Amino acid sequence: MEQDSPIAASSPKPVEPSGLRYTGWGAFVSAVAILLGFAFFFGGFVLLGEEALFGLLSDVAAMFIAGGLVPVVWLVFRAHRESQRGLADTSAIVGGFGVALFALGALGLIVAHVMSVAGGQFLGVQYLGTAMVGAWLVLFGVLVLRGGWFPAGLGWLGVISGVSYVLVTGGMVVWGHDHVLVRVAGLVAVLSFVVWGFWLWRWCLQRAKEGGLEGARPGPA
């Protein structure tokens, strides 16, 4: 007799409604902030050349992106640590360090803008954080697609956005932000992340109304 897959047979780790609400609103804040950051960076900084003001606003938005992702990283780890412990642990480590480095780089750049000093070293830290957040999004997608407790579309959007952010980071280091491939990959990364964030926000709030993840059933809820 065939045995059920341990991944398919196990339930998600119980997550209370309050945790889902925090996660949902965190995803919402990150999605809004990344839209604003994209507008500030490419609209003001790249196209208009107003580095001082729009660069600062973009870095402030980055702090909100990082802050909003904290409960998301935690929820993904909690929901999958029983059924996919190794991958869940890896996602928590990569996501945690990525968010921390991304926020640290943004904070350093904000201080550099305010004090009118060079902040190139912090830009490097932010690039590394961005790449790690991209890697975490890919891990998120794999966890979701293997576990089946979140909508599969969220998993695929995580993979698309994550790969795009890794490509953007590498492309900016090699070619700079003016290269066409960097801009195209950046647009894909932002759009897919925004859809992912708003979808995750709606899904988490709906699950919270239903009592949390405990006792949930897999499928595109």
C-alpha positions in Angstrom: 0.0 0.0 0.0 1.3 3.4 -0.9 1.9 5.9 1.8 0.9 9.5 1.6 3.7 12.0 1.1 4.7 13.5 4.5 4.4 16.9 3.0 1.0 16.4 1.6 -0.3 14.6 4.6 0.8 17.0 7.3 -1.2 20.0 8.4 0.3 23.5 8.5 1.7 24.6 11.9 -1.2 26.4 13.7 -1.0 30.2 13.2 -3.5 32.3 15.2 -5.7 34.9 13.5 -3.7 37.8 15.0 -0.5 36.5 13.4 -2.2 36.2 10.0 -3.5 39.8 10.3 0.0 41.1 11.1 1.4 39.2 8.2 -1.3 40.4 5.8 -0.9 44.0 6.7 2.9 43.6 6.6 2.6 42.4 3.0 0.3 45.3 2.2 2.8 47.8 3.6 5.6 46.2 1.6 3.6 46.3 -1.6 2.6 49.9 -1.2 6.2 50.9 -0.2 7.8 49.1 -3.1 5.4 50.9 -5.5 6.4 54.3 -4.0 10.1 53.3 -3.9 10.0 52.3 -7.6 8.3 55.6 -8.5 10.8 57.7 -6.4 13.9 55.8 -7.8 13.1 55.5 -11.5 10.8 58.5 -11.8 12.7 61.0 -9.7 16.2 59.7 -9.3 16.9 58.1 -12.7 14.6 60.1 -15.1 14.7 63.5 -13.5 18.1 63.2 -11.9 17.0 64.6 -8.5 19.3 62.3 -6.5 19.2 64.2 -3.2 15.4 64.2 -2.7 14.2 61.2 -4.5 17.1 59.0 -3.5 16.3 59.8 0.1 12.5 59.1 -0.4 13.4 55.8 -2.1 15.5 54.8 0.9 12.8 55.7 3.4 10.4 53.5 1.4 12.9 50.7 1.6 12.7 50.8 5.4 8.9 50.2 5.2 9.5 47.4 2.7 11.8 45.7 5.1 9.6 46.2 8.1 6.6 44.8 6.3 8.4 41.7 5.3 9.4 40.7 8.9 6.0 39.1 9.8 5.8 37.5 6.4 9.2 35.8 6.9 8.1 34.6 10.3 4.7 33.3 9.2 6.2 31.3 6.3 8.7 29.7 8.7 6.0 28.9 11.3 3.5 27.5 8.7 6.0 25.1 7.2 8.5 24.1 9.9 6.7 20.9 10.8 6.3 19.5 7.2 9.5 21.0 5.6 11.8 21.9 8.5 15.1 22.0 6.6 13.7 24.3 3.8 11.7 26.3 6.3 14.8 26.9 8.5 16.8 27.9 5.4 14.1 30.4 4.4 14.0 31.9 7.8 17.8 32.4 7.9 18.0 33.8 4.3 14.9 36.0 4.7 15.9 37.2 8.2 19.4 38.2 7.1 18.2 39.6 3.8 15.6 41.9 5.4 18.2 43.0 8.1 20.8 43.8 5.5 18.3 45.5 3.3 17.1 47.7 6.2 20.7 48.4 7.4 21.7 49.5 3.9 18.7 51.8 3.6 19.3 53.3 7.0 22.9 54.0 6.2 21.9 55.6 2.9 19.3 57.8 4.7 22.0 59.0 7.2 24.4 59.6 4.3 21.8 61.7 2.5 21.0 63.7 5.6 24.6 64.3 6.5 25.6 64.9 2.8 28.4 62.3 3.0 29.3 59.4 0.7 27.3 56.2 1.4 28.6 53.8 -1.3 29.4 51.1 1.2 25.7 51.1 2.4 24.6 50.7 -1.2 26.6 47.5 -1.4 24.9 46.3 1.8 21.5 47.1 0.4 22.3 45.3 -2.9 23.3 42.2 -0.9 20.1 42.4 1.1 18.0 42.7 -2.0 19.6 39.6 -3.5 19.0 37.7 -0.3 15.3 38.8 -0.2 15.1 37.7 -3.8 16.5 34.3 -2.8 14.0 34.2 0.1 11.1 34.9 -2.3 12.2 31.9 -4.4 12.3 29.7 -1.2 8.9 31.0 -0.3 7.6 29.9 -3.7 9.1 26.4 -3.3 7.6 26.0 0.2 4.2 27.1 -1.0 4.2 24.9 -4.1 5.3 21.9 -2.2 3.1 22.4 0.9 -0.1 23.3 -0.8 -1.5 25.4 2.0 -1.2 28.7 0.3 -2.5 29.5 -3.2 -0.1 28.1 -5.8 -0.2 31.5 -7.6 1.5 33.1 -4.6 4.3 30.6 -4.9 4.8 31.2 -8.6 4.7 35.0 -8.1 7.3 34.6 -5.3 9.6 32.7 -7.7 9.2 35.2 -10.5 9.8 38.2 -8.3 12.7 36.6 -6.5 14.5 35.6 -9.6 13.9 39.1 -11.0 15.3 40.8 -8.0 18.5 38.6 -8.1 18.9 39.5 -11.7 18.3 43.2 -11.0 20.9 43.2 -8.2 23.5 41.5 -10.4 22.7 43.6 -13.4 23.1 46.9 -11.4 26.5 45.8 -10.1 27.7 44.8 -13.6 26.0 47.4 -15.9 24.4 50.0 -13.6 20.8 51.1 -13.3 20.6 52.6 -16.8 20.9 49.3 -18.6 17.7 48.2 -20.4 17.8 44.6 -19.0 18.1 46.0 -15.5 15.1 48.2 -16.1 13.0 45.4 -17.6 13.9 42.9 -14.8 13.2 45.7 -12.3 9.8 46.3 -13.7 9.0 42.6 -13.6 10.3 42.3 -10.1 8.2 45.2 -8.8 5.0 44.3 -10.6 5.1 40.7 -9.5 6.0 41.7 -5.9 3.1 44.1 -5.8 0.6 41.5 -7.0 2.1 39.0 -4.6 1.9 41.4 -1.7 -1.7 42.5 -2.2 -2.8 38.9 -2.8 -1.1 37.7 0.3 -2.7 40.6 2.3 -6.1 39.6 1.1 -5.6 35.9 1.7 -4.2 36.3 5.2 -7.0 38.5 6.3 -9.5 36.0 4.9 -7.8 33.2 6.7 -7.8 35.2 9.9 -11.6 35.6 9.7 -11.9 31.8 9.3 -9.9 31.2 12.5 -6.3 30.9 11.4 -4.2 28.3 9.6 -5.0 25.4 12.0 -7.4 23.0 10.3 -7.0 24.7 6.9 -7.3 22.6 3.8 -5.0 23.0 0.8 -6.2 24.7 -2.3 -6.4 28.1 -3.9 -8.3 29.8 -1.2 
